[in-house]
Structure formats: structure tokens, C-alpha cells
Amino acid sequence: AELARVMESGYRLSPEQVRERIGSLVRTRGVFVPALEVVVEALRRDAAGSANFSDYLIMLAANAAGATPLLTFDRKLAKEPDAELAR
């Protein structure tokens, strides 16, 4: 999740460029990514949804660990079925 934030703010990449680069990285031969399916799903939701990759990655990882719904202060992420706005 931090990688995406660094890429956006530090390298001034667009969300689309971040998605493309992370997607390329996780498909690189010899690169091991724990819970690859969670990362791939976060990339997919980032492309289609209103929240960002980092938020989707956190939500999906939490959901995979049994934390459903994920409580969040992010109003965009709270619109997702597996997340709920914390009050």
C-alpha cells in the first residue's frame, strides 16, 4: 500500500501508471507476492471503483483475514460492500 502512495506522490505517477507498474511487477517472473490474488483483485477494483489501490488492498487483505466489514474513515471506500464507514 505504501508503494502506491510513494509512486503517486514521490514520483508523481497517475493512478493508472501506478496500477500498470504494480501489475507488471507482480507478474514478473521470480517475484514472489504473498496473497497475489488479493493484490490482483485490488488492482481490478482500483481500475473500476472510486477508492484507490492502497485502500482496496487494505480492505481486501483485512477481509481475507476475516475482518468483514472493514471499518474505515474513507468515504469512498465505505461505499464498497465489504467496508463500512466508522463513526
C-alpha positions in Angstrom: 0.0 0.0 0.0 2.8 2.4 0.8 4.5 1.6 -2.5 1.4 3.0 -4.4 1.5 6.2 -2.2 5.2 6.7 -2.9 4.7 6.2 -6.6 1.9 8.7 -6.7 3.3 11.4 -4.5 7.1 10.9 -4.8 7.3 10.0 -8.5 4.2 11.9 -9.5 2.6 9.0 -11.3 -1.1 8.9 -12.1 -3.2 6.1 -10.6 -3.3 4.4 -14.0 0.5 4.4 -14.1 0.7 3.1 -10.6 -1.7 0.2 -11.5 0.3 -0.6 -14.6 3.6 -0.7 -12.8 2.4 -2.7 -9.8 0.6 -5.1 -12.2 3.8 -5.5 -14.2 5.8 -6.1 -11.0 3.6 -8.8 -9.6 3.6 -10.6 -13.0 7.4 -10.5 -13.2 9.0 -14.0 -13.2 10.8 -14.7 -10.0 9.0 -12.0 -7.9 7.0 -13.6 -5.1 4.0 -11.8 -3.9 2.2 -13.2 -0.8 -1.6 -13.3 -1.4 -1.2 -12.5 -5.1 -4.9 -12.9 -5.6 -5.6 -10.1 -3.1 -3.2 -7.7 -5.0 -4.7 -8.6 -8.4 -8.2 -8.0 -7.1 -7.2 -4.7 -5.5 -5.8 -3.6 -8.9 -9.0 -4.6 -10.6 -11.2 -2.8 -8.1 -8.9 0.3 -8.3 -9.5 0.4 -12.1 -13.2 0.2 -11.7 -14.0 1.8 -8.3 -13.9 5.1 -6.6 -11.4 4.4 -3.9 -7.6 3.9 -4.6 -5.4 0.9 -4.8 -4.0 1.2 -1.3 -7.5 1.4 0.2 -8.7 -1.6 -1.8 -5.5 -3.6 -0.8 -6.0 -2.9 2.9 -9.7 -3.8 2.7 -9.2 -7.0 0.7 -6.3 -8.1 3.0 -8.4 -7.4 6.1 -11.4 -9.3 4.5 -9.2 -12.3 3.7 -8.2 -12.3 7.3 -11.8 -12.4 8.4 -12.3 -8.7 9.1 -15.6 -8.1 7.4 -16.7 -5.4 7.1 -13.6 -3.3 7.3 -14.3 -0.1 9.3 -12.9 2.9 7.5 -12.9 6.7 7.7 -12.6 6.8 3.9 -16.0 7.8 2.5 -15.2 6.4 -1.0 -14.1 3.0 0.3 -17.1 2.9 2.7 -19.3 2.6 -0.4 -17.9 -0.9 -1.1 -19.9 -3.8 0.2 -17.1 -5.2 2.3 -16.4 -1.8 4.1 -18.3 0.3 6.5 -17.9 4.0 7.5 -16.5 4.2 11.0 -18.3 6.7 13.2 
